[in-house]
Amino acid sequence: MPHLIIHVSNIMDEGAKVAFLKRTREVVIETLALDPIVGHVILYESPHKHRCTYADRDPNFVFFEVFMYPGRSPDLKAHLIERITYLINQYTGVDSKNIHAVIHEIPTDDYFGGIKHQH
């Protein structure tokens, strides 16, 4: 934990995906001051024909989800979202107004697998 899931259209070439995922994971580790042995970043792609939105929305819109334990300040969470949004814009060219995010705070009792975390 944490886990970051990024939903994008299939607009990135393979080399950009690898660099983007590596840099995004580094930003999560840096921003949240984590041990580098934790955390995952997952990229899900879908073609335009599998995306449905309103007419004025960029079909390349990006939605990302951060799953992490509760307890971090609103300022830190906002800073994390800003840094990830910046990277998404840099690697995809999608304008920040078309990048949306949500943070899911998961209690330690509700997370299973990986490293055992103490309360």
C-alpha positions in Angstrom: 0.0 0.0 0.0 -0.5 2.6 -1.5 -1.7 1.5 -4.9 -2.3 3.9 -7.8 -4.6 2.8 -10.7 -4.5 5.1 -13.8 -7.2 4.8 -16.4 -6.2 6.2 -19.8 -7.1 5.9 -23.5 -4.5 4.0 -25.5 -2.5 7.1 -26.6 1.0 6.3 -25.1 3.7 4.4 -26.9 5.4 1.5 -25.0 8.5 3.5 -24.1 6.6 6.4 -22.7 4.5 4.0 -20.6 7.5 2.4 -18.9 9.1 5.8 -18.2 5.7 7.2 -17.0 5.0 4.3 -14.6 8.5 4.4 -13.2 8.5 8.2 -12.6 4.9 8.1 -11.2 5.9 5.4 -8.7 9.0 7.5 -7.7 6.7 10.5 -7.1 4.3 8.5 -4.9 7.3 7.2 -2.8 8.8 10.7 -2.6 5.6 12.6 -1.8 4.3 10.2 0.8 7.8 9.5 2.3 7.4 5.7 1.8 9.8 2.8 2.0 10.7 2.0 -1.6 9.7 -1.6 -1.2 6.0 -0.8 -1.1 3.5 0.6 -3.5 2.2 -0.3 -7.0 1.3 1.7 -10.0 -1.1 0.1 -12.6 -2.0 1.5 -16.0 -5.3 0.5 -17.5 -5.8 1.4 -21.1 -9.0 1.5 -23.2 -9.6 2.5 -26.8 -11.9 5.4 -27.6 -14.7 3.0 -28.6 -14.8 1.7 -25.0 -15.2 5.2 -23.5 -18.4 7.1 -23.2 -18.6 10.7 -22.0 -20.4 13.9 -22.8 -19.8 15.7 -26.1 -17.4 18.4 -24.9 -15.2 16.0 -23.0 -11.8 15.0 -24.4 -12.2 11.3 -25.2 -8.6 10.9 -23.9 -9.7 12.0 -20.4 -7.8 10.4 -17.6 -9.2 9.1 -14.3 -6.9 7.9 -11.5 -7.4 6.3 -8.2 -5.1 6.3 -5.2 -5.7 3.6 -2.5 -3.8 4.3 0.7 -4.1 4.1 4.5 -5.9 7.0 6.2 -4.2 9.7 8.3 -2.5 11.9 5.8 -3.2 15.6 5.8 -5.5 17.2 3.1 -2.5 19.3 2.0 -0.3 16.3 1.5 -3.1 14.5 -0.4 -3.7 17.6 -2.6 0.1 17.8 -3.3 0.2 14.1 -4.3 -2.7 14.6 -6.7 -1.1 17.7 -8.2 2.2 15.9 -8.8 0.5 12.9 -10.4 -1.7 15.2 -12.5 1.4 17.0 -13.7 3.0 13.8 -14.8 -0.1 12.5 -16.6 -0.2 15.8 -18.5 3.5 15.6 -19.4 3.3 12.0 -20.7 -0.1 12.1 -22.3 -0.7 15.7 -23.3 -4.1 15.5 -21.7 -5.1 18.9 -20.3 -5.4 19.0 -16.5 -9.1 19.9 -16.8 -9.6 16.4 -18.3 -7.7 14.6 -15.5 -9.7 13.5 -12.5 -8.8 11.7 -9.3 -10.1 10.1 -6.2 -8.4 9.0 -3.1 -9.7 5.8 -1.3 -8.5 5.6 2.3 -8.5 1.9 3.3 -8.2 1.0 7.0 -5.4 -1.4 7.8 -8.1 -4.0 8.8 -9.5 -3.9 5.3 -6.2 -4.5 3.4 -4.8 -8.0 2.8 -1.6 -9.2 1.2 1.9 -8.0 0.8 3.7 -6.7 3.9 1.9 -7.1 7.2 1.1 -3.6 8.6 0.7 -3.0 12.3 -2.0 -0.7 13.7 
